[in-house]
Amino acid sequence: MEKELLKIYNEDSQQIGVATRDEVHNVGHWHEVFHCWFVQQERNRHYLYLQLRSHHKKDYPNLFDITAAGHLLASETVEDGVREIKEELGIDLNFRDLISLGMLKYSVANEHLIDNELANVFLYKCNLELDQFILQKEEVSGIVKVDLFAFQQLWLGERDTVNIHGFYQDEVGTKVLIESDVGRDQFVPHQASFYQQVISRIVRKSKQR
């Protein structure tokens, strides 16, 4: 996976070449990723689906994250990113099913990597039961739902925890129900501004027919 080839970009989002995934994260090249957030309306409330990253993951294991996400390979277009949904969640969608939330440019850095991403962000309005998700165990350990308004309050600093409910899969594949109150430290440490921008766009699109 670290030898996968990705397109790289300059600060003005112009493509300047191709590099391996390992080099991209070591050097801090700008590169494209695909994000898709699932939202579901139940009566007058909206819920986000979040994935629980597998403990096998090199980066940010056992943390809650975007419903489905991944890098776009050098040979792929944005439309090809829909494969991430099928691979990670077992949900087979057409790109036309998705609602564009635009692109977000953001950076995350730690002792292991410099992650400068051009994120193509999408929304999928779904009507799914939790048992319809078939998880790629190397990537995803579980799926949970969180109230969209409460999630927004969390990243605006208006509350310290949110309630999540869903399931995780143990080592033999058994689904174990979970319900818990979790804080910001249990989510992948994207910048608060990133979460705020994405949630604002999700809220706006969720209200549209």
Buried (B, 14 or more C-beta within 10 A) or exposed (E): EEEBBBBBBEEEEEEEEBBBBBBBBBEBBBBBBBBBBBBBBEEEEBBBBBBBBBEEBEEBEBBBBBBBBBBBBBEBEBBEBBBBBBBBBEBEBEBEBBBEBEBBEBEBEEEEBBBBBBBBBBBBBBEBEBEEBEBBEEBBBBBBBBBBBBBBBBBEEEBEEBEBBBBBBEEEEEBEEBEEEBEBEBBBEBEEEBBBBBBBBBBEBBEEE
